[in-house]
């Protein structure tokens, strides 16, 4: 496993002039925590007492709506296509209704967007969903798009194609397309063979059983050979599926990406990679319930363990209950299992995405439906609310969501330093639900180049290295996260247009971020930890220190030190027990250090 240290470059010292809620006031180093998470922790504690904690993240109506031009908007991605430092919105139009183009709405450079696209593909198709990533390793994000149906509609299967990015400009005709054909609604990019470049996974299936077959087909992977995708699949699942969505994630935490399919009329399936990174062609796990009507899937952490969980939207157009479902895993997925959580029925469930909206370290679910509203389901004791805690005032035919800080009003930089503590390492996970993008990466003080030395995707928290990292290697990752991700929505009602909801969540006292000289450094190692962790505290001068441990409810469970300490470095240990010697068990905790009006805080993860 890996022992981690995160260092904020943005903020993290708090000043409390009297009894008011502490304000952010300086740049500092701290362990495994982003700056706003600290602030939200303090506000959460205040909320427990006062009951005034706000849960408003978005306005009821979107601040931006694209011009309604009859576009049947389906696929969605957000990435900096022209590499000007601002994220753009990529939309694939068509669905199974009209042959239309792929489009890009370019950011104006201030978080706003024109209502008409600045780029359109020259070709048209019945486009499904899309995936974005640097496939050819030139440093620019390319766009892969699933073509659900061929020109003959339900009588002709589609394919997958790629628009390559030439120094910030997408080609107008695709530079790649698969040599074989299939009905495919979704695709995903990930390192399927652990060689440091992006491979293309494809979900295949046609649920309506109308026109020509086969309606069920194998899942596919097209491998990347030095920046060039194979035209034929190098991996085929042994089972045929009616898959409408696909995703990469390390579901068994063995350091390699696995493949997950969300299926209509066949079970949802997970294909695990072995200890060499080879993805099995036989599913290791399948959903056990009889309602197989998946429209979309997302992978996140809901339950209180290290294993990712699978969230599925079931659309009742062809049957079933029409609801969101969560399959929780506390070990490597295997066999069959029922959903551990289901939402109240909402009928035509469609797009889903998860994020830590309020900075409490747990995932919240954003879900939508056709001819319906945007819903937010808050986390609740390591599960999700059955009914939505918030919904939009608008109604539309929602297909997909994306979360990115497009106006950059919540961005902050982090540096993570880590020592490899295992024999070999290929995939590295940040485990930061507020992640935005990687900035720089070094191994043993050597700068690595994305697309050559490693690969990732714009919405991924993982890095896949071309060369194995080995025991003792020193890894440093600089990246950006955001506590104010904005919500983009595609609607396939051509009379409405697409939506952008700006994130309006503002903690009560967070109004400015002045800087002041850093006077205290605090690091924790290891983190996550099993039985104990060690704090290293460095003071620029003699100070009186009060150092506590809190649980997620804001209760102070352990006092570490109350003393005047001399200038220099000091070491303290927490053994995972409370003040009474009771083992606190697996979970999320916080340390809080106070000294002369300065407050430092960080997140701790104990895994037993």
C-alpha positions as CSV (number, residue, x, y, z in Angstrom):
1,X,0.0,0.0,0.0
2,X,1.0,3.6,-0.2
3,X,1.5,6.1,2.6
4,X,0.5,9.6,1.6
5,X,1.1,13.2,2.4
6,X,-0.9,16.0,0.8
7,X,0.3,19.6,0.9
8,X,-2.0,22.5,0.2
9,X,-0.6,25.3,-1.9
10,X,-3.7,27.4,-1.5
11,X,-5.1,28.0,2.0
12,X,-5.6,26.4,5.3
13,X,-4.7,28.7,8.3
14,X,-7.7,30.1,10.1
15,X,-8.0,33.2,12.3
16,X,-10.7,33.6,14.8
17,X,-10.6,37.1,16.2
18,X,-13.2,36.3,18.9
19,X,-15.8,33.6,19.0
20,X,-16.8,33.9,15.3
21,X,-16.5,31.1,12.8
22,X,-12.9,30.9,11.7
23,X,-11.9,32.5,8.4
24,X,-9.3,31.2,5.9
25,X,-6.2,33.3,6.2
26,X,-3.0,31.8,4.8
27,X,-1.1,29.3,2.8
28,X,0.2,26.3,4.6
29,X,1.3,22.7,4.4
30,X,-1.0,20.0,5.8
31,X,-1.7,16.3,5.5
32,X,-4.2,14.7,3.1
33,X,-6.7,17.5,3.0
34,X,-7.7,20.2,0.7
35,X,-8.2,23.7,2.0
36,X,-12.0,24.1,1.7
37,X,-12.6,20.7,3.3
38,X,-11.0,22.2,6.5
39,X,-13.3,25.1,6.4
40,X,-16.4,23.0,5.8
41,X,-15.4,20.8,8.7
42,X,-15.6,23.7,11.1
43,X,-18.9,24.9,9.6
44,X,-20.3,21.4,9.9
45,X,-19.5,21.4,13.6
46,X,-21.2,24.8,14.0
47,X,-24.2,23.4,12.0
48,X,-24.6,20.5,14.4
49,X,-25.1,23.0,17.2
50,X,-27.0,25.7,15.3
51,X,-28.9,23.7,12.7
52,X,-28.3,26.4,10.1
53,X,-26.1,24.5,7.8
54,X,-27.0,25.3,4.2
55,X,-27.6,22.6,1.6
56,X,-28.1,24.9,-1.4
57,X,-25.6,24.1,-4.2
58,X,-27.4,25.3,-7.4
59,X,-30.1,27.7,-8.3
60,X,-33.4,26.2,-9.3
61,X,-32.9,27.3,-12.9
62,X,-29.8,27.1,-15.0
63,X,-27.8,30.3,-15.6
64,X,-26.8,29.1,-19.1
65,X,-29.0,27.4,-21.7
66,X,-27.7,26.7,-25.2
67,X,-29.7,27.8,-28.1
68,X,-32.4,25.3,-29.0
69,X,-31.7,24.3,-32.6
70,X,-33.4,20.9,-32.7
71,X,-30.3,19.2,-31.4
72,X,-31.0,15.8,-29.8
73,X,-28.2,16.2,-27.2
74,X,-26.9,13.0,-25.7
75,X,-23.2,12.5,-25.1
76,X,-21.4,15.0,-22.8
77,X,-17.9,15.7,-21.7
78,X,-16.0,18.7,-20.3
79,X,-12.4,19.3,-21.0
80,X,-10.0,22.0,-22.1
81,X,-10.1,21.2,-25.8
82,X,-8.3,24.3,-27.1
83,X,-5.8,24.3,-24.2
84,X,-6.4,27.9,-23.2
85,X,-6.7,27.0,-19.5
86,X,-10.5,27.0,-19.4
87,X,-12.8,23.9,-19.7
88,X,-15.0,23.6,-22.7
89,X,-18.3,21.7,-23.2
90,X,-18.4,18.8,-25.7
91,X,-21.8,17.5,-26.8
92,X,-22.7,14.5,-29.1
93,X,-26.1,14.9,-30.8
94,X,-28.4,12.5,-32.5
95,X,-29.3,9.6,-30.2
96,X,-31.7,7.2,-32.1
97,X,-33.7,10.1,-33.4
98,X,-31.7,12.1,-35.9
99,X,-28.3,12.0,-37.6
100,X,-26.5,15.1,-36.2
101,X,-23.1,16.5,-35.4
102,X,-20.7,16.5,-32.5
103,X,-20.2,20.1,-31.1
104,X,-18.0,22.1,-28.8
105,X,-19.0,25.1,-26.8
106,X,-15.8,27.0,-26.0
107,X,-15.4,28.8,-22.7
108,X,-15.2,32.5,-23.1
109,X,-12.2,32.6,-20.7
110,X,-14.3,33.7,-17.7
111,X,-16.6,30.7,-17.1
112,X,-19.3,31.8,-19.5
113,X,-20.2,30.2,-22.8
114,X,-21.8,31.3,-26.1
115,X,-25.2,29.8,-26.7
116,X,-24.0,28.3,-30.0
117,X,-21.1,26.0,-30.6
118,X,-17.7,27.2,-31.8
119,X,-16.9,23.9,-33.5
120,X,-19.0,21.2,-35.2
121,X,-18.1,18.0,-36.8
122,X,-18.5,17.8,-40.6
123,X,-20.1,14.4,-40.4
124,X,-23.4,13.4,-38.8
125,X,-24.5,10.2,-37.1
126,X,-26.9,8.8,-34.5
127,X,-24.5,9.7,-31.7
128,X,-24.6,8.2,-28.3
129,X,-22.2,9.0,-25.4
130,X,-18.6,10.1,-25.6
131,X,-15.3,9.9,-23.8
132,X,-12.4,12.4,-23.7
133,X,-8.7,11.7,-23.3
134,X,-5.3,12.0,-25.0
135,X,-5.2,8.9,-27.1
136,X,-2.2,9.6,-29.3
137,X,0.0,11.0,-26.6
138,X,0.5,14.5,-28.1
139,X,-0.7,16.3,-25.0
140,X,-4.1,17.4,-26.4
141,X,-7.5,15.8,-25.5
142,X,-9.2,13.7,-28.2
143,X,-12.9,12.9,-28.4
144,X,-14.2,9.3,-28.8
145,X,-17.9,8.9,-29.7
146,X,-20.2,5.9,-29.8
147,X,-22.4,5.8,-32.9
148,X,-25.5,4.0,-31.6
149,X,-27.0,3.3,-35.0
150,X,-25.7,3.3,-38.6
151,X,-27.3,5.3,-41.4
152,X,-29.9,2.6,-41.8
153,X,-31.0,3.3,-38.2
154,X,-32.2,0.1,-36.4
155,X,-31.4,-1.9,-39.5
156,X,-27.7,-1.1,-39.4
157,X,-25.3,-1.3,-36.4
158,X,-23.1,1.7,-35.5
159,X,-19.4,1.9,-34.5
160,X,-17.0,4.0,-32.5
161,X,-15.0,6.9,-33.9
162,X,-12.4,9.4,-32.7
163,X,-11.9,13.0,-33.5
164,X,-8.2,13.8,-32.8
165,X,-7.1,17.1,-31.5
166,X,-4.5,18.9,-33.6
167,X,-2.9,21.5,-31.2
168,X,-6.2,22.7,-29.8
169,X,-8.4,22.1,-32.9
170,X,-10.5,19.0,-33.3
171,X,-10.5,17.5,-36.8
172,X,-13.9,17.9,-38.5
173,X,-14.0,14.3,-39.7
174,X,-13.0,11.5,-37.4
175,X,-9.4,10.2,-37.9
176,X,-10.3,6.8,-36.5
177,X,-13.2,4.4,-36.6
178,X,-13.6,0.8,-35.6
179,X,-13.5,-1.7,-38.5
180,X,-16.2,-3.8,-36.9
181,X,-19.7,-2.6,-36.3
182,X,-22.1,-2.9,-33.3
183,X,-25.0,-1.1,-31.7
184,X,-23.1,1.0,-29.1
185,X,-24.5,3.7,-26.9
186,X,-21.4,4.4,-24.7
187,X,-17.6,4.1,-24.7
188,X,-14.9,4.8,-22.1
189,X,-11.1,5.5,-22.1
190,X,-8.8,3.8,-19.7
191,X,-5.6,1.9,-19.5
192,X,-6.9,-1.7,-20.0
193,X,-3.5,-3.3,-20.3
194,X,-1.5,-1.2,-17.9
195,X,1.0,0.0,-20.4
196,X,0.6,3.7,-19.8
197,X,-1.7,4.7,-22.7
198,X,-5.4,5.0,-23.2
199,X,-7.4,2.1,-24.6
200,X,-11.0,2.2,-25.8
201,X,-13.7,0.2,-24.2
202,X,-17.1,-0.1,-25.8
203,X,-20.6,-1.0,-24.5
204,X,-22.6,-2.9,-27.1
205,X,-26.3,-3.7,-27.2
206,X,-29.6,-2.6,-28.6
207,X,-32.5,-3.0,-26.1
208,X,-35.5,-2.4,-28.4
209,X,-35.1,-5.7,-30.3
210,X,-36.3,-3.9,-33.4
211,X,-34.7,-4.1,-36.8
212,X,-31.6,-6.3,-37.3
213,X,-29.6,-8.1,-34.6
214,X,-27.7,-9.1,-32.8
215,X,-29.3,-7.2,-30.0
216,X,-26.9,-8.5,-27.4
217,X,-23.2,-8.5,-28.1
218,X,-19.8,-8.8,-26.4
219,X,-18.2,-5.9,-24.6
220,X,-15.1,-4.8,-26.5
221,X,-11.6,-3.3,-25.9
222,X,-9.6,-1.7,-28.7
223,X,-6.0,-1.6,-27.5
224,X,-3.7,1.4,-28.0
225,X,-0.4,0.5,-29.8
226,X,2.0,3.5,-29.2
227,X,-0.7,6.1,-29.8
228,X,-2.7,4.2,-32.5
229,X,-5.9,2.3,-31.6
230,X,-6.4,-1.1,-33.1
231,X,-9.2,-1.2,-35.6
232,X,-10.5,-4.5,-34.3
233,X,-11.0,-5.4,-30.6
234,X,-8.3,-7.2,-28.8
235,X,-10.6,-8.1,-25.9
236,X,-14.1,-9.5,-26.2
237,X,-16.3,-10.6,-23.2
238,X,-17.3,-14.2,-23.4
239,X,-20.9,-13.3,-22.4
240,X,-23.2,-11.2,-24.6
241,X,-24.7,-8.2,-23.0
242,X,-27.3,-5.5,-23.7
243,X,-24.8,-2.9,-22.3
244,X,-25.7,0.8,-22.5
245,X,-22.8,2.2,-20.4
246,X,-19.3,1.3,-19.5
247,X,-16.6,2.6,-17.1
248,X,-13.1,1.8,-15.9
249,X,-12.3,1.6,-12.2
250,X,-10.1,-0.4,-9.8
251,X,-13.0,-2.2,-8.1
252,X,-10.9,-4.8,-6.2
253,X,-8.1,-2.4,-5.2
254,X,-5.3,-4.5,-6.7
255,X,-3.7,-1.6,-8.5
256,X,-5.2,-2.3,-12.0
257,X,-8.2,-0.9,-13.8
258,X,-11.3,-3.2,-14.1
259,X,-14.2,-2.9,-16.5
260,X,-17.8,-2.3,-15.5
261,X,-20.9,-2.5,-17.8
262,X,-24.4,-1.2,-17.1
263,X,-26.9,-3.4,-19.0
264,X,-30.4,-3.4,-20.2
265,X,-32.2,-6.8,-20.2
266,X,-29.0,-8.5,-19.0
267,X,-27.2,-8.3,-15.6
268,X,-24.8,-5.5,-14.9
269,X,-21.3,-7.0,-15.0
270,X,-17.8,-6.4,-13.6
271,X,-14.7,-7.8,-15.2
272,X,-11.7,-7.8,-12.9
273,X,-8.1,-7.5,-13.9
274,X,-5.6,-10.0,-12.5
275,X,-2.3,-9.4,-10.7
276,X,-0.7,-8.7,-14.1
277,X,-3.3,-6.2,-15.2
278,X,-5.1,-8.6,-17.6
279,X,-8.9,-8.1,-17.6
280,X,-10.8,-11.3,-17.5
281,X,-13.2,-12.1,-20.3
282,X,-15.6,-13.7,-17.8
283,X,-17.5,-11.4,-15.4
284,X,-16.3,-11.7,-11.8
285,X,-19.6,-10.2,-10.5
286,X,-23.1,-9.7,-11.9
287,X,-26.2,-8.1,-10.4
288,X,-28.6,-10.5,-8.9
289,X,-31.9,-8.6,-9.0
290,X,-34.3,-9.1,-11.9
291,X,-34.6,-5.5,-12.8
292,X,-32.0,-5.1,-15.6
293,X,-32.8,-1.8,-17.2
294,X,-29.6,0.3,-16.7
295,X,-29.3,3.5,-18.6
296,X,-26.2,4.9,-16.9
297,X,-23.6,3.9,-14.3
298,X,-21.2,5.8,-12.1
299,X,-18.5,4.5,-9.7
300,X,-17.9,6.1,-6.3
301,X,-17.3,5.4,-2.6
302,X,-20.5,5.3,-0.6
303,X,-20.0,2.6,2.0
304,X,-17.4,2.9,4.7
305,X,-14.5,0.9,3.3
306,X,-11.8,1.1,0.6
307,X,-13.7,-0.6,-2.2
308,X,-15.6,1.4,-4.8
309,X,-19.3,1.0,-5.2
310,X,-21.5,0.9,-8.3
311,X,-24.5,3.2,-8.8
312,X,-26.9,2.5,-11.6
313,X,-29.9,4.4,-13.1
314,X,-32.7,2.0,-14.1
315,X,-35.0,3.4,-16.8
316,X,-38.5,1.9,-16.9
317,X,-39.2,2.6,-20.6
318,X,-39.0,-1.2,-21.2
319,X,-39.9,-2.4,-17.7
320,X,-38.7,-2.4,-14.1
321,X,-39.2,0.1,-11.4
322,X,-37.4,3.2,-12.8
323,X,-35.1,4.1,-10.0
324,X,-31.5,4.6,-8.9
325,X,-29.7,1.6,-7.3
326,X,-26.5,1.2,-5.4
327,X,-24.4,-2.0,-5.3
328,X,-22.0,-1.7,-2.3
329,X,-18.8,-3.8,-2.0
330,X,-16.7,-4.4,1.1
331,X,-14.3,-6.8,-0.7
332,X,-13.4,-7.6,-4.3
333,X,-16.6,-8.0,-6.3
334,X,-17.4,-11.6,-6.9
335,X,-20.5,-13.8,-7.5
336,X,-23.9,-12.1,-7.5
337,X,-25.4,-9.5,-5.2
338,X,-28.6,-7.5,-4.8
339,X,-28.5,-3.7,-4.6
340,X,-27.9,-2.4,-1.0
341,X,-29.7,0.8,-1.8
342,X,-32.6,1.9,-4.0
343,X,-34.2,5.3,-4.4
344,X,-37.9,5.8,-4.5
345,X,-39.1,5.2,-8.1
346,X,-38.8,8.1,-10.4
347,X,-39.7,6.4,-13.7
348,X,-37.4,7.2,-16.6
349,X,-34.1,7.4,-14.7
350,X,-31.3,8.5,-16.9
351,X,-28.1,10.4,-16.2
352,X,-26.2,10.0,-12.9
353,X,-23.0,11.4,-11.4
354,X,-21.6,11.6,-7.9
355,X,-19.5,14.2,-6.1
356,X,-18.7,15.5,-2.6
357,X,-20.9,18.6,-2.9
358,X,-20.6,19.8,0.7
359,X,-17.0,18.8,1.5
360,X,-17.8,16.3,4.2
361,X,-15.8,13.5,2.5
362,X,-18.8,11.5,1.4
363,X,-20.4,11.2,-2.0
364,X,-23.7,12.8,-2.9
365,X,-25.7,11.6,-5.9
366,X,-27.0,13.8,-8.7
367,X,-29.6,12.0,-10.8
368,X,-32.0,12.9,-13.6
369,X,-34.8,11.5,-15.7
370,X,-36.4,11.9,-19.0
371,X,-39.1,14.6,-18.8
372,X,-38.1,15.4,-15.3
373,X,-35.9,17.4,-13.0
374,X,-32.4,17.3,-11.7
375,X,-32.3,15.6,-8.3
376,X,-29.7,15.7,-5.5
377,X,-29.6,12.8,-3.1
378,X,-27.4,13.6,-0.1
379,X,-25.2,11.1,1.7
380,X,-26.7,9.6,4.8
381,X,-24.6,7.4,7.2
382,X,-22.6,5.7,4.4
383,X,-25.6,5.3,2.1
384,X,-27.8,7.7,0.1
385,X,-31.2,9.3,0.8
386,X,-34.1,7.4,-0.7
387,X,-35.8,10.6,-1.8
388,X,-34.2,13.7,-3.3
389,X,-33.0,16.4,-0.9
390,X,-33.1,19.0,-3.7
391,X,-34.6,19.2,-7.2
392,X,-34.4,21.8,-9.9
393,X,-37.2,24.1,-11.0
394,X,-36.7,23.1,-14.6
395,X,-37.9,20.0,-16.3
396,X,-36.3,18.5,-19.4
397,X,-35.4,15.2,-21.1
398,X,-32.1,14.7,-19.2
399,X,-29.5,12.4,-20.7
400,X,-26.1,13.1,-19.1
401,X,-24.3,15.1,-16.5
402,X,-20.8,16.5,-16.1
403,X,-19.3,18.2,-13.0
404,X,-16.4,20.7,-13.5
405,X,-15.5,24.0,-12.1
406,X,-15.9,25.8,-15.4
407,X,-15.7,29.3,-13.9
408,X,-12.8,28.4,-11.6
409,X,-14.3,30.0,-8.5
410,X,-13.5,27.1,-6.3
411,X,-10.1,25.8,-7.5
412,X,-7.2,25.2,-5.2
413,X,-3.9,23.5,-5.8
414,X,-2.5,20.6,-3.9
415,X,0.8,18.7,-3.8
416,X,0.7,15.1,-2.9
417,X,4.0,13.4,-1.9
418,X,4.2,9.7,-1.5
419,X,6.7,6.9,-1.1
420,X,6.0,3.7,-2.9
421,X,5.7,1.0,-0.3
422,X,5.1,-2.1,-2.5
423,X,7.3,-4.0,-4.9
424,X,5.6,-2.7,-8.1
425,X,3.0,-0.1,-8.8
426,X,1.2,0.8,-12.1
427,X,-2.1,2.6,-11.2
428,X,-2.2,5.4,-8.6
429,X,-5.5,6.6,-7.2
430,X,-5.8,10.1,-5.6
431,X,-9.1,9.3,-3.8
432,X,-10.1,12.9,-3.9
433,X,-13.7,13.4,-5.0
434,X,-13.1,17.0,-5.6
435,X,-10.3,16.4,-8.1
436,X,-10.2,18.6,-11.3
437,X,-6.9,18.0,-13.2
438,X,-3.3,17.1,-12.9
439,X,-0.7,19.9,-13.2
440,X,2.7,18.2,-12.8
441,X,4.1,14.8,-11.8
442,X,7.6,13.8,-10.8
443,X,9.1,10.4,-9.8
444,X,12.5,10.6,-8.0
445,X,12.7,14.3,-9.0
446,X,12.3,13.4,-12.7
447,X,9.5,15.3,-14.5
448,X,7.0,12.9,-16.2
449,X,5.1,13.9,-19.4
450,X,1.4,13.0,-19.8
451,X,0.9,10.9,-22.9
452,X,4.4,9.6,-22.9
453,X,5.2,8.6,-19.3
454,X,1.7,8.2,-18.0
455,X,-2.0,8.5,-19.0
456,X,-5.2,9.7,-17.4
457,X,-8.6,11.1,-18.3
458,X,-10.1,14.6,-17.5
459,X,-12.6,13.2,-15.1
460,X,-10.5,10.5,-13.5
461,X,-8.7,10.3,-10.2
462,X,-6.1,7.8,-11.4
463,X,-2.8,7.8,-13.1
464,X,-1.5,4.9,-15.1
465,X,2.3,4.8,-15.5
466,X,4.1,3.4,-18.5
467,X,6.9,2.1,-16.4
468,X,6.4,0.3,-13.1
469,X,7.1,2.3,-10.0
470,X,9.1,0.2,-7.4
471,X,9.6,0.1,-3.7
472,X,11.0,3.4,-2.4
473,X,10.3,5.6,-5.4
474,X,9.4,9.1,-4.4
475,X,6.3,10.4,-6.1
476,X,5.1,14.0,-6.2
477,X,1.8,15.0,-7.8
478,X,0.6,18.6,-8.2
479,X,-3.0,18.8,-9.1
480,X,-6.1,21.0,-8.8
481,X,-9.3,20.3,-6.9
482,X,-12.5,22.3,-6.5
483,X,-15.1,22.6,-3.9
484,X,-17.5,24.4,-6.3
485,X,-18.0,22.1,-9.3
486,X,-20.6,23.4,-11.8
487,X,-23.2,21.1,-13.3
488,X,-23.6,20.6,-17.1
489,X,-26.7,18.8,-18.4
490,X,-27.5,17.5,-21.9
491,X,-31.2,17.3,-22.9
492,X,-32.4,15.4,-25.9
493,X,-35.5,17.6,-26.3
494,X,-34.4,19.7,-29.2
495,X,-36.7,22.5,-28.2
496,X,-35.0,23.2,-24.9
497,X,-31.2,23.3,-25.2
498,X,-28.5,22.2,-22.8
499,X,-28.1,23.5,-19.2
500,X,-25.3,24.8,-17.0
501,X,-26.0,25.3,-13.3
502,X,-23.2,27.3,-11.6
503,X,-22.3,26.1,-8.1
504,X,-23.5,28.7,-5.6
505,X,-22.6,26.9,-2.4
506,X,-20.9,29.4,-0.1
507,X,-20.0,28.5,3.5
508,X,-21.2,31.1,5.9
509,X,-17.8,32.8,6.6
510,X,-15.9,32.0,3.4
511,X,-15.7,35.4,1.7
512,X,-12.0,35.9,1.0
513,X,-8.7,34.1,1.2
514,X,-6.0,36.5,2.5
515,X,-2.5,35.2,2.9
516,X,-0.2,35.5,5.9
517,X,3.2,34.0,6.6
518,X,3.3,30.3,7.4
519,X,4.4,29.7,11.0
520,X,3.5,26.0,11.5
521,X,4.0,22.9,9.4
522,X,2.2,19.7,10.3
523,X,2.4,16.3,8.5
524,X,0.9,12.9,9.3
525,X,2.3,9.5,8.3
526,X,0.9,7.0,7.4
527,X,-2.5,8.2,6.2
528,X,-4.6,6.1,5.6
529,X,-3.4,4.1,8.6
530,X,-4.3,0.8,10.3
531,X,-3.6,1.1,14.0
532,X,-1.7,4.4,14.6
533,X,-0.4,7.4,12.8
534,X,2.4,9.8,13.6
535,X,2.2,13.6,13.5
536,X,5.3,15.7,12.7
537,X,4.9,19.3,13.9
538,X,7.4,22.0,13.0
539,X,7.3,25.4,14.7
540,X,9.1,28.6,13.7
541,X,9.2,29.8,17.3
542,X,8.0,28.7,20.7
543,X,4.2,28.4,20.8
544,X,1.4,27.2,23.0
545,X,-0.3,24.3,21.2
546,X,-3.7,22.7,21.6
547,X,-4.1,19.6,19.4
548,X,-7.3,17.5,19.2
549,X,-8.9,14.6,17.2
550,X,-12.5,14.9,16.1
551,X,-15.0,12.4,14.6
552,X,-17.3,13.1,11.6
553,X,-20.0,14.5,13.9
554,X,-17.7,17.2,15.2
555,X,-17.2,15.5,18.6
556,X,-13.8,15.9,20.2
557,X,-12.7,12.4,21.0
558,X,-9.0,12.7,21.9
559,X,-6.7,15.4,23.2
560,X,-3.1,15.0,21.8
561,X,-1.3,17.8,23.4
562,X,-1.9,21.0,25.5
563,X,1.5,22.5,26.1
564,X,4.0,25.2,25.2
565,X,6.4,23.8,22.7
566,X,9.8,25.1,21.7
567,X,10.8,26.1,18.2
568,X,11.8,23.1,16.1
569,X,10.3,19.7,15.2
570,X,8.0,17.6,17.6
571,X,6.4,14.2,17.1
572,X,3.1,12.9,18.4
573,X,1.2,9.7,17.9
574,X,-2.5,8.8,17.8
575,X,-3.3,5.1,18.4
576,X,-6.8,5.3,17.1
577,X,-8.4,5.4,20.5
578,X,-10.6,8.0,22.2
579,X,-9.9,9.7,25.5
580,X,-11.2,6.6,27.4
581,X,-9.1,4.1,25.6
582,X,-11.9,2.9,23.3
583,X,-10.9,1.8,19.8
584,X,-12.7,4.1,17.4
585,X,-12.6,1.7,14.4
586,X,-12.6,2.3,10.7
587,X,-13.8,5.7,9.5
588,X,-13.0,9.3,8.8
589,X,-11.5,11.6,11.5
590,X,-10.0,15.1,11.7
591,X,-7.1,16.6,13.5
592,X,-7.4,20.2,14.6
593,X,-4.5,22.3,15.9
594,X,-4.9,25.7,17.5
595,X,-2.2,28.1,18.3
596,X,-2.6,31.9,19.0
597,X,-5.7,32.2,16.9
598,X,-4.3,30.1,14.0
599,X,-6.2,26.9,13.1
600,X,-4.9,23.9,11.2
601,X,-6.9,20.9,10.3
602,X,-6.6,17.7,8.3
603,X,-8.5,14.6,7.4
604,X,-7.5,11.1,8.7
605,X,-8.7,7.8,7.4
606,X,-8.4,4.8,9.7
607,X,-8.9,1.4,8.0
608,X,-8.9,-1.6,10.2
